[in-house]
């Protein structure tokens, strides 16, 4: 007998016949049901399609030209299609039996209006023929498998698709899903055992199995339909991080379900529906503060290993990344700590997911100076999400957070210009110190703390993004620090060294122009002529005395002048410094400073590296000046031929040297101490060493040093050898050169203290920045070289020239680079980034080739033969020294 609900009471069809009012209600009920059903069909046609890949209906998701829309837009469009009585596709055979991923919006069955009007429908037409789990508000692993088994029996997966759609499209449902089992207390176990005594044998066996193990959270598919409530006491720790979701269960469920294409489509559609709601919750309702378990939504979704597949990249993943980027700082930190416990494979999967989205978006759009990649919400959100994985990668790696260099006792003096600058609106930037990432502060770690990450840092660099990034605009956004404009310099891990170096170049140049402007304003106010440059006039044969004395005076009187653009003039020479003269100046200064005869540094023949001489006679001021020289080289974009071990750059970034750093700086000592650590015999009896060590001074005299008080009386044993090794390394890398290095670092920071250097670069990148690349790829140089004055790459002499250069040995190639560019090192990014120009310098003659090192220009006469070209070029690069006017 047909019936319907009115005011929660069952009304029969016979009652409708007896009472005309009931008949009207009955008729309206089915009119509305039919309309609702048609609208739902239009909606599902828009969101899921009919299943026919060759469908020609423009309003069908299966149509080849259809553009996917979000759920809100699809709902509006469905109403519009219903009003216009638009074409409705018949379900394709592959789609029959499958319904929406959102069952709360679906009718329980297909009610036919014509059947209703004929009065031939019976009660079973209004009752589902199978269980649709409408009351299931959250999922557990067991419940998923139960539904999957039922669907497998009927080969109809629509009930599971509905459940997944409902749960995975609702943040509230996801938060409650896949919760960890709750461990019983002793009192609960006793209570359960007491209750079990009254049960029969079968029930005892079942109860004892659950009592000795774990009790699962209440099933959500109860008659009440309410989800289980979970308070903070149910959260279990996974290592140092407390999360309530069972991650392994989530992974097992995904493994079982994602192999089915229809079920996978349900995950996709659910994510499209979920993301805007989550973004709204985080933006306006502060849901994480109210319930930290809200983080479960992101933990569960990110376990989907298909997120990087093409169907997610268009709408679903960008929207979800936008939602994730709205998480508050404590939630981001918690997520980073959780992911740091994952293995390298899982971290790499997360990286690939976000990198795939960034790359896909970049190559699918035409980004340029008018259409900035910084303004693409999807790329920006994915980069912010990638930052979480980056810090998880750091946290999960080999960390050393204890060995930090002490800050300088005396602050770097400010110049007397500060007051005037404030009056003129030119206050010093970054007075609070260098920029620090908020997530880094929340986690209490730095990138430099990580000795070895879970996966290499290079995997976080996105080259397509670097190719389209307008660095001048990005740097502007970086300095302005507004929420409306995003700068990729705030996520330096995604930038390669070349791009970061360009950002640093802009920062240095703007600072130079600022100092020049301040000087001009000073001249107007004080009425005296001031030099807008850091001018150094030096003699070649007294370059150290002239340069260091002048720099020492500047450092004492007005350190701000060090941030002016460097201008070097060699006495008696006519060269005008447009960059090339400065390059040679730095080259000559470095050669003198690192001369072993001066005694400021020691040289290791085996490693070809220099180290601070602990017994140097030079005062601390000399080491300060050397630090200034290194800082000036970075500041003026010059490459130096210095050979320091990596520990020096780590120390400049604030980290102390440790035992493992000895492998690079003192390899012989490192090997000896390593053998001591691995020795399986009796260390005390066999080696007879104490906590007193011996060093030699400049004259070869032995110097004794106690690593501990009374060290000469404390033997090294198997138990304390680890302490001995740590103290030995501490002495060699830190204590013995403490005064020299502190002075050196102080000079370096005099120039770079306001620079984003530490924020942008890792220690190994600092070395690349100072020293350039040791890999000389002349093939790349040939490909990027330009020609002028009548030459082109097809000219005979140009072909002869490159054949000659490629035939040079390594040392001759370095001399050629020194002659042409002013340095024998490749810039950051390799020789392909060096813009060299070869210009014609007249017809055949006996003149030698010449160069403008400031602009990397080689002036080459058109020699008649290849042999003459080789002879003239070799003579020029071998005996070149000094500058003149042509």
Order of alpha helices (4+ residues) and beta strands (2+ residues): beta-beta-alpha-alpha-alpha-alpha-alpha-alpha-alpha-alpha-alpha-beta-beta-alpha-alpha-alpha-alpha-alpha-alpha-alpha-alpha-alpha-beta-alpha-alpha-beta-alpha-alpha-alpha-beta-alpha-beta-alpha-beta-beta-alpha-alpha-alpha-alpha-alpha-beta-beta-alpha-alpha-alpha-alpha-alpha-beta-alpha-alpha-beta-beta-beta-alpha
